[in-house]
Structure formats: C-alpha cells, structure tokens
Amino acid sequence: MTTTKANCKRVFICGSALKGQPDHGNLQSAKFIKKAQTRPLYRLHAAAEGWHPAIYQVEEGGISIPGEVYELTSEQYEHLVSTEPPNMYPGDVVLEDGEVLTAMLYPRELVEKYNWLDISDYGGWAAYKEGLGIRD
C-alpha cells in the first residue's frame, strides 16, 4: 500500500465503488488519482449471485483488472472498509507500473466453495454489469 500524505493512502478500486457504480458514494469525497490496471495476476468473480465482485491472486492464468486509484484519508478508508460485504478484506495488489496498493480482496476458498461465476474475461466489474444491462 502506498502512503502519500500523513493519514492518507492510495487505494485501488475495481468493483461497485467505481465511478458510475452504486457504491461510489462509499468513497465519500476521496480524491480520484487515475485509472489503472493490475498486473495479470488475478481472477475476478461475481460473488453472491453477482451482488459484488471477488478478486484474488493466482499463480497462473491471471488477468489484468481495470480500476481506479483514489487517495483516502484514514477516516475515509475506515468508512470504506466498514461498508464492504462480508468476507472481503484489504490486501495488496500490484498495478501494471509495479506500484503496490491496497484493494478489497475475497477469499479464493469461498469463491471455489460456492462456484461463483468467473467474469475475468468481461473486462472488469463495470463491463460485466453493463453486459447484464445494469447501469447505476
């Protein structure tokens, strides 16, 4: 995770808190930094019957996940974490440029246990939702 200013950190967002998605407000007034993509080290699933995304790191067969980088105060970060679905946890992801940031990850074991749909080839969470005709 990259710490920027005192009490601020950069976070990689790749799910329902993206611009145009229903939970974008959970970022409060966090500062948008840039669009970004991870290195191709992850898989993306539609957890809980498509209620939220689930990403986890893999040894092989990973994809690059598109998202957005935000700078959050410690208070904004704590609020964001408190609004995440059950079982999601903050963990490190590696962006294409090598920067390591915090993102909300999901246990691979649960994805496999419930056999949630792998949406890695859709081009990200927002593209998956748009493909279903869901626009928020």
MARBA-3410 file (N, C-alpha, C, O; in Angstrom, 1 decimal):
136
0.9,-1.2,0.0,0.0,0.0,0.0,0.9,1.2,0.0,1.9,1.3,0.8 ~ 0.6,2.2,-0.8,1.3,3.4,-0.9,0.7,4.4,0.0,-0.5,4.7,-0.1 ~ 1.5,5.0,1.0,1.0,6.0,1.8,1.5,7.3,1.2,2.7,7.4,0.9 ~ 0.7,8.3,1.1,1.0,9.5,0.4,1.3,10.6,1.4,2.4,10.9,1.7 ~ 0.3,11.3,1.9,0.4,12.3,3.0,0.1,11.7,4.3,-0.3,10.5,4.4
0.4,12.5,5.4,0.0,12.0,6.7,-1.4,11.6,6.7,-2.3,12.4,6.3 ~ -1.7,10.4,7.2,-3.1,10.0,7.3,-3.8,9.8,6.0,-5.1,9.7,6.0 ~ -3.1,9.7,4.9,-3.7,9.4,3.6,-3.1,8.2,2.9,-1.9,7.9,3.1 ~ -3.9,7.4,2.2,-3.3,6.2,1.5,-4.0,6.1,0.2,-5.2,6.5,0.0 ~ -3.3,5.5,-0.8,-3.9,5.3,-2.1,-4.5,3.9,-2.1,-3.9,2.9,-1.6
-5.7,3.8,-2.7,-6.4,2.5,-2.7,-6.8,2.2,-4.2,-7.3,3.2,-4.9 ~ -6.7,1.0,-4.6,-7.2,0.6,-5.9,-8.6,0.1,-5.8,-8.9,-0.8,-5.0 ~ -9.5,0.7,-6.6,-10.9,0.4,-6.6,-11.3,-0.3,-7.9,-10.9,0.2,-9.0 ~ -11.9,-1.5,-7.8,-12.2,-2.2,-9.1,-13.6,-2.9,-9.1,-13.9,-3.7,-9.9 ~ -14.5,-2.4,-8.2,-15.8,-3.0,-8.1,-16.9,-2.0,-8.0,-17.0,-1.1,-8.8
-17.8,-2.2,-7.1,-19.0,-1.4,-7.0,-18.8,0.0,-6.5,-19.8,0.7,-6.4 ~ -17.6,0.3,-6.1,-17.3,1.7,-5.7,-16.7,2.5,-6.9,-16.3,3.7,-6.7 ~ -16.5,1.9,-8.0,-16.0,2.7,-9.2,-17.0,3.8,-9.6,-18.2,3.8,-9.2 ~ -16.5,4.8,-10.3,-17.3,5.9,-10.8,-18.5,5.3,-11.6,-18.2,4.4,-12.4 ~ -19.7,5.7,-11.4,-20.8,5.2,-12.1,-21.4,3.9,-11.5,-22.4,3.5,-12.0
-20.9,3.4,-10.5,-21.4,2.2,-9.8,-22.1,2.6,-8.5,-21.9,3.7,-8.0 ~ -23.0,1.7,-8.0,-23.9,2.1,-6.9,-23.2,2.4,-5.6,-23.8,3.2,-4.8 ~ -22.0,1.9,-5.4,-21.4,2.2,-4.1,-20.3,3.2,-4.2,-19.4,3.3,-3.3 ~ -20.3,4.0,-5.3,-19.2,5.0,-5.4,-19.2,6.0,-4.2,-18.2,6.5,-3.8 ~ -20.4,6.3,-3.7,-20.5,7.2,-2.6,-19.8,6.7,-1.3,-19.5,7.5,-0.4
-19.5,5.4,-1.2,-18.7,4.9,-0.1,-17.3,5.4,0.0,-16.7,5.4,1.0 ~ -16.9,6.0,-1.1,-15.6,6.7,-1.1,-15.6,8.1,-0.5,-14.6,8.7,-0.3 ~ -16.8,8.5,-0.3,-17.1,9.9,0.2,-16.4,10.9,-0.8,-16.7,10.8,-2.0 ~ -15.6,11.8,-0.3,-15.0,12.8,-1.2,-13.6,12.5,-1.5,-12.7,13.4,-1.6 ~ -13.2,11.2,-1.5,-11.8,10.8,-1.8,-11.4,11.3,-3.1,-12.1,11.5,-4.0
-10.1,11.6,-3.2,-9.5,12.3,-4.3,-9.2,11.2,-5.4,-8.5,10.2,-5.1 ~ -9.8,11.4,-6.6,-9.5,10.5,-7.7,-8.1,10.8,-8.2,-7.8,12.0,-8.4 ~ -7.3,9.8,-8.4,-5.9,10.0,-8.8,-5.7,9.6,-10.3,-5.2,10.4,-11.1 ~ -6.2,8.4,-10.7,-6.0,7.9,-12.1,-6.7,6.6,-12.3,-7.1,5.9,-11.4 ~ -7.0,6.3,-13.6,-7.4,5.0,-14.0,-6.1,4.1,-14.0,-5.0,4.6,-14.2
-6.3,2.8,-13.7,-5.1,2.0,-13.6,-5.6,0.5,-13.9,-6.8,0.2,-13.9 ~ -4.6,-0.3,-14.0,-4.9,-1.8,-14.2,-3.9,-2.5,-13.4,-2.7,-2.1,-13.2 ~ -4.3,-3.7,-12.9,-3.3,-4.6,-12.2,-2.4,-5.3,-13.2,-2.7,-5.3,-14.4 ~ -1.4,-5.9,-12.7,-0.6,-6.8,-13.5,-1.6,-8.0,-13.7,-2.5,-8.2,-12.9 ~ -1.3,-8.9,-14.6,-2.2,-10.0,-14.9,-2.0,-11.2,-13.9,-1.5,-12.2,-14.2
-2.3,-10.9,-12.6,-2.1,-11.8,-11.5,-3.3,-12.2,-10.8,-3.2,-12.9,-9.7 ~ -4.5,-11.9,-11.3,-5.7,-12.0,-10.5,-6.8,-12.7,-11.3,-6.8,-12.7,-12.6 ~ -7.9,-13.2,-10.6,-9.1,-13.6,-11.2,-10.2,-12.8,-10.6,-10.1,-12.3,-9.5 ~ -11.3,-12.6,-11.4,-12.4,-11.8,-11.0,-13.7,-12.6,-11.1,-14.0,-13.2,-12.1 ~ -14.5,-12.7,-10.0,-15.7,-13.4,-10.0,-16.9,-12.6,-9.5,-16.7,-11.5,-8.9
-18.1,-13.0,-9.9,-19.3,-12.3,-9.4,-19.8,-13.1,-8.2,-20.4,-14.1,-8.3 ~ -19.5,-12.6,-7.0,-19.8,-13.3,-5.8,-21.2,-13.0,-5.4,-21.9,-12.0,-5.8 ~ -21.7,-14.0,-4.6,-23.1,-13.8,-4.0,-24.1,-13.6,-5.1,-24.9,-12.6,-5.0 ~ -24.1,-14.4,-6.2,-25.0,-14.3,-7.3,-24.9,-12.9,-8.0,-25.9,-12.3,-8.4 ~ -23.7,-12.4,-8.0,-23.5,-11.1,-8.7,-23.7,-9.9,-7.9,-23.7,-8.7,-8.4
-23.8,-10.0,-6.6,-24.0,-8.9,-5.7,-22.8,-8.0,-5.6,-22.9,-6.8,-5.6 ~ -21.6,-8.6,-5.7,-20.3,-7.8,-5.6,-19.2,-8.6,-6.2,-19.3,-9.9,-6.4 ~ -18.1,-7.9,-6.6,-17.0,-8.6,-7.2,-16.2,-9.3,-6.1,-16.2,-9.0,-5.0 ~ -15.4,-10.3,-6.6,-14.5,-11.0,-5.7,-13.2,-11.2,-6.5,-13.2,-11.9,-7.6 ~ -12.1,-10.7,-6.0,-10.8,-10.8,-6.7,-9.9,-11.5,-5.8,-9.9,-11.4,-4.6
-9.0,-12.3,-6.4,-7.9,-13.0,-5.6,-6.7,-13.2,-6.6,-6.9,-13.2,-7.8 ~ -5.6,-13.4,-6.0,-4.4,-13.6,-6.8,-4.2,-15.1,-7.1,-4.6,-15.9,-6.3 ~ -3.6,-15.3,-8.3,-3.4,-16.7,-8.7,-1.9,-16.8,-9.2,-1.3,-15.8,-9.5 ~ -1.4,-18.0,-9.2,-0.1,-18.3,-9.7,0.0,-18.3,-11.2,1.0,-17.8,-11.7 ~ -1.0,-18.7,-11.8,-1.1,-18.7,-13.3,-2.5,-18.5,-13.8,-3.4,-18.7,-13.1
-2.6,-18.1,-15.0,-3.9,-17.8,-15.6,-4.6,-16.6,-15.1,-5.8,-16.4,-15.2 ~ -3.8,-15.6,-14.6,-4.4,-14.4,-14.2,-4.7,-13.4,-15.3,-4.2,-13.5,-16.4 ~ -5.5,-12.4,-14.9,-5.8,-11.3,-15.9,-5.5,-10.0,-15.2,-5.3,-9.9,-14.0 ~ -5.5,-9.0,-16.1,-5.3,-7.6,-15.6,-6.7,-7.0,-15.3,-7.5,-7.0,-16.2 ~ -6.9,-6.5,-14.1,-8.2,-6.0,-13.7,-8.1,-4.5,-13.8,-7.3,-3.8,-13.2
-9.1,-3.9,-14.6,-9.1,-2.4,-14.6,-9.8,-1.8,-13.4,-10.6,-2.4,-12.8 ~ -9.3,-0.6,-13.1,-9.9,0.1,-11.9,-9.5,1.5,-11.8,-9.1,2.1,-12.8 ~ -9.6,2.1,-10.6,-9.3,3.5,-10.4,-8.6,3.6,-9.1,-8.8,2.8,-8.2 ~ -7.7,4.5,-9.0,-6.9,4.8,-7.8,-7.4,6.0,-7.2,-7.6,7.1,-7.8 ~ -7.6,5.9,-5.9,-8.1,7.1,-5.0,-7.2,7.3,-3.9,-6.5,6.3,-3.4
-7.1,8.5,-3.5,-6.4,8.9,-2.2,-7.4,9.1,-1.1,-8.3,10.0,-1.3 ~ -7.3,8.3,-0.1,-8.3,8.4,1.0,-7.6,8.8,2.3,-6.5,8.5,2.6 ~ -8.3,9.6,3.1,-7.9,9.9,4.4,-8.1,8.6,5.2,-8.8,7.7,4.8 ~ -7.5,8.6,6.4,-7.7,7.4,7.3,-9.2,7.2,7.6,-9.7,6.1,7.7 ~ -9.9,8.3,7.8,-11.3,8.2,8.1,-12.1,7.7,6.9,-13.0,6.8,7.1
-11.8,8.2,5.7,-12.5,7.7,4.5,-12.2,6.2,4.3,-13.1,5.4,3.9 ~ -10.9,5.8,4.5,-10.5,4.4,4.4,-11.3,3.5,5.3,-11.8,2.5,4.9 ~ -11.3,3.9,6.6,-12.1,3.1,7.6,-13.5,3.0,7.2,-14.1,1.9,7.4 ~ -14.1,4.1,6.7,-15.5,4.0,6.3,-15.7,3.1,5.1,-16.6,2.2,5.1 ~ -14.8,3.1,4.2,-14.9,2.2,3.0,-14.8,0.8,3.5,-15.7,0.0,3.1
-13.9,0.5,4.3,-13.7,-0.9,4.8,-15.0,-1.4,5.5,-15.4,-2.5,5.4 ~ -15.5,-0.5,6.3,-16.7,-0.8,7.1,-18.0,-1.1,6.2,-18.9,-1.7,6.7 ~ -18.0,-0.6,5.0,-19.1,-0.8,4.1,-19.0,-2.0,3.2,-19.9,-2.3,2.4 ~ -17.8,-2.7,3.2,-17.6,-3.8,2.3,-18.5,-5.0,2.7,-18.8,-5.2,3.9 ~ -18.8,-5.9,1.7,-19.6,-7.1,2.0,-18.8,-8.0,3.0,-17.6,-7.9,3.1
-19.5,-8.9,3.6,-18.8,-9.9,4.4,-17.7,-10.7,3.7,-17.9,-11.0,2.5 ~ -16.7,-11.0,4.4,-15.5,-11.8,3.9,-14.6,-11.0,3.1,-13.5,-11.5,2.8 ~ -14.9,-9.8,2.6,-13.9,-9.0,1.9,-12.9,-8.5,2.9,-13.2,-8.1,4.0 ~ -11.7,-8.4,2.4,-10.6,-7.9,3.3,-9.6,-7.1,2.5,-9.4,-7.3,1.3 ~ -8.9,-6.1,3.1,-7.9,-5.3,2.5,-6.7,-6.2,2.2,-6.2,-6.8,3.2
-6.1,-6.1,1.0,-4.9,-6.8,0.7,-4.2,-6.0,-0.4,-4.7,-5.1,-1.0 ~ -2.9,-6.4,-0.6,-2.1,-5.7,-1.7,-2.4,-6.3,-3.1,-2.6,-7.5,-3.2 ~ -2.4,-5.4,-4.0,-2.4,-5.7,-5.4,-1.3,-5.0,-6.1,-0.9,-3.9,-5.7 ~ -0.8,-5.5,-7.2,0.3,-4.9,-8.0,-0.3,-4.4,-9.3,-0.9,-5.1,-10.1 ~ -0.1,-3.1,-9.5,-0.5,-2.4,-10.7,0.5,-2.7,-11.8,1.6,-3.1,-11.6
0.1,-2.4,-13.0,0.9,-2.6,-14.2,2.3,-1.9,-14.1,3.3,-2.5,-14.5 ~ 2.3,-0.7,-13.4,3.6,0.0,-13.3,4.4,-0.4,-12.1,5.4,0.1,-11.8 ~ 3.9,-1.5,-11.4,4.7,-2.0,-10.3,4.3,-1.4,-8.9,4.7,-1.9,-7.9 ~ 3.5,-0.4,-8.9,3.0,0.2,-7.7,2.1,-0.8,-6.9,1.3,-1.5,-7.5 ~ 2.3,-0.9,-5.6,1.6,-1.9,-4.8,0.6,-1.0,-4.0,1.0,-0.1,-3.2
-0.7,-1.3,-4.1,-1.8,-0.6,-3.4,-2.7,-1.6,-2.7,-2.7,-2.8,-3.0 ~ -3.4,-1.1,-1.8,-4.5,-1.8,-1.1,-5.7,-1.9,-2.0,-6.1,-0.9,-2.7 ~ -6.3,-3.1,-2.0,-7.6,-3.3,-2.7,-8.4,-4.2,-1.8,-7.9,-4.8,-0.9 ~ -9.7,-4.3,-2.1,-10.5,-5.2,-1.3,-10.5,-6.6,-2.1,-11.0,-6.7,-3.2 ~ -10.0,-7.6,-1.4,-9.9,-8.9,-1.9,-10.9,-9.8,-1.3,-11.6,-9.5,-0.4
-11.0,-11.0,-1.9,-12.0,-12.0,-1.4,-11.3,-13.4,-1.3,-10.5,-13.7,-2.2 ~ -11.7,-14.2,-0.3,-11.0,-15.5,-0.2,-11.3,-16.4,-1.3,-12.5,-16.7,-1.6 ~ -10.3,-16.9,-2.0,-10.5,-17.8,-3.1,-11.2,-19.0,-2.7,-12.0,-19.6,-3.5 ~ -11.0,-19.5,-1.5,-11.7,-20.7,-1.0,-13.2,-20.6,-1.0,-13.9,-21.5,-1.4 ~ -13.7,-19.4,-0.7,-15.1,-19.2,-0.7,-15.7,-19.1,-2.2,-16.8,-19.6,-2.5
-14.9,-18.5,-3.0,-15.3,-18.4,-4.4,-15.4,-19.8,-5.0,-16.4,-20.2,-5.7 ~ -14.5,-20.7,-4.7,-14.5,-22.1,-5.2,-15.6,-22.9,-4.5,-16.2,-23.7,-5.1 ~ -15.8,-22.7,-3.2,-16.8,-23.4,-2.5,-18.2,-23.2,-3.1,-19.0,-24.1,-3.2 ~ -18.5,-21.9,-3.4,-19.8,-21.6,-3.9,-19.9,-21.6,-5.5,-20.9,-21.3,-6.1 ~ -18.7,-21.8,-6.1,-18.6,-21.9,-7.5,-19.2,-20.7,-8.2,-20.0,-20.8,-9.2
-18.8,-19.5,-7.7,-19.3,-18.2,-8.3,-18.7,-18.0,-9.6,-17.6,-18.4,-9.9 ~ -19.5,-17.4,-10.5,-19.2,-17.2,-11.9,-17.9,-16.4,-12.1,-17.7,-15.3,-11.5 ~ -17.0,-17.0,-12.9,-15.7,-16.3,-13.2,-16.0,-15.3,-14.3,-16.4,-15.7,-15.4 ~ -15.8,-14.0,-14.0,-16.1,-13.0,-15.0,-14.8,-12.3,-15.5,-14.8,-11.2,-16.0 ~ -13.7,-13.0,-15.3,-12.4,-12.4,-15.6,-12.3,-11.9,-17.1,-11.6,-10.9,-17.3
-13.0,-12.6,-18.0,-12.9,-12.2,-19.4,-13.9,-11.1,-19.8,-13.9,-10.8,-21.0 ~ -14.7,-10.5,-18.9,-15.6,-9.5,-19.3,-15.0,-8.1,-19.4,-15.6,-7.2,-20.0 ~ -13.8,-7.9,-18.9,-13.1,-6.6,-18.9,-13.4,-5.8,-17.7,-13.3,-4.5,-17.8 ~ -13.6,-6.4,-16.6,-13.8,-5.7,-15.3,-15.2,-5.7,-14.8,-16.1,-6.2,-15.5 ~ -15.4,-5.3,-13.6,-16.7,-5.3,-12.9,-17.7,-4.4,-13.7,-18.9,-4.9,-13.9
-17.4,-3.2,-14.0,-18.3,-2.3,-14.6,-18.7,-2.8,-16.0,-19.9,-2.8,-16.4 ~ -17.8,-3.4,-16.8,-18.1,-4.0,-18.1,-19.1,-5.2,-17.9,-20.0,-5.4,-18.7 ~ -18.8,-6.0,-16.8,-19.7,-7.1,-16.6,-21.1,-6.7,-16.3,-22.1,-7.2,-16.8 ~ -21.3,-5.7,-15.4,-22.6,-5.2,-15.0,-23.3,-4.5,-16.3,-24.5,-4.7,-16.4 ~ -22.5,-3.8,-17.1,-23.1,-3.2,-18.3,-23.6,-4.3,-19.2,-24.6,-4.2,-19.9
-22.8,-5.4,-19.3,-23.2,-6.5,-20.2,-24.5,-7.2,-19.7,-25.2,-7.8,-20.6 ~ -24.8,-7.0,-18.5,-26.1,-7.6,-18.0,-27.2,-6.6,-18.1,-28.4,-6.8,-17.8 ~ -26.8,-5.4,-18.6,-27.8,-4.3,-18.7,-28.1,-3.5,-17.5,-29.1,-2.8,-17.3 ~ -27.2,-3.7,-16.5,-27.3,-2.9,-15.2,-26.4,-1.7,-15.3,-25.2,-1.8,-15.3 ~ -27.0,-0.6,-15.2,-26.3,0.7,-15.2,-26.8,1.5,-14.0,-28.0,1.7,-13.8
-25.8,1.9,-13.2,-26.2,2.7,-12.0,-25.6,4.1,-12.1,-25.8,4.9,-11.2
END
